[in-house]
Amino acid sequence: MNEKNQTWVSEIVLLGFQNLHNFKVPLFSLFLLIYILTVWENVLIIVLVAFSRNLHSPMYFFLQQLSLSDLLESSNIVPTLLRSVINREAILSFVGCVTQYSLFCAPEGFECLLLAVMAYDRYVAICIPLRYTSIMSHRVCVKITLMLWAVGFGLAVITVNLIGTLQFCDQNTINHFFCDLLPLLELSCSDTFLVQLELMIVTIPVIICPFILISVSYMCIAHAILKIVSHTGRQKAFSTCSSHLAVVSMFYGTLIAIYVVPPRNQSQTTSKVLSLLLTIVIPLFNPIIYSLRNKDMNGALIGDMNPCFAQCSHR
């Protein structure tokens, strides 16, 4: 931060869900349970894809990266949420608050772009299957993933640098459960035009363009599926896309409602509920959606567990 733009506020107070303080024990227990399940599910997918030979394909490699993104996001947000529930508020240093936002921004940006790449992967697999292995080789997938992570963290660094040029004078209370950008900007006593402009510009390549790519990919996929004569073939082709469509609908619907729709149309309670859905609920349900009807994932899980059970019973 520049010396001429020093931050006067040294700590940020997050109010969380103060109006539900009478239910702090049930809420704390619920959020803690959700976090434990989220960690367990996503770590399980990361380990399964890494060690199961049947899951060494681009689709599962990208799913592994999605689980890593969800795991990072939940581990960044939930501890602060639990503190705000049990103590009525959570106090972070200003640097800690900005760091939390950057560690939220990077996985979110990465996930936006990753979902578009996953849609393109399904398009290649269904529409041009003969060229699938050459187009979506492992080397290409690794390069794409590294590039997406670099873009996600690069955007976070740019935003944090812009926040560092702002002044924060007397107000240090945020009516939220984590340090999100829009509530943070409301505390600033200086002009936030550049940061808001950057946010509007970033939504085009990070949210709008991937959403358009996903829509075009699935229009081509739907057209290809309708040409399949066999009912079984249609059902199999659609089943490979249904999980991704469900995740895309939840993620982009919530993201657009929070950051693209004008915030003035939302109450603070609505904004917090939508943010809760984005940061806590979706990372919990993503592994369930992808694994529930996936025979390869279930087969890998059962196949890896059977040797363990056999070894335990032998002992």
Secondary structure, DSSP 8 states (H G I E B T S, - for coil): --GGG--S--EEEE--SGGGGGGHHHHHHHHHHHHHHHHHHHHHHHHHHHH-GGG-SHHHHHHHHHHHHHHHHHHHHHHHHHHHHHHSSEEEEHHHHHHHHHHHHHHHHHHHHHHHHHHHHHHHHHHSGGGHHHHT-HHHHHHHHHHHHHHHHHHHHHHHHHHTTS---S--EESSSS--HHHHHHH-SS--HHHHHHHHHHHIIIIIHHHHHHHHHHHHHHHHHHT---HHHHHHHHHHHHHHHHHHHHHHHHHIIIIIS-GGGS-HHHHHHHHHIIIIIHHHHHHHHHHHT-HHHHHHHHHHHHHHHHHHHH-
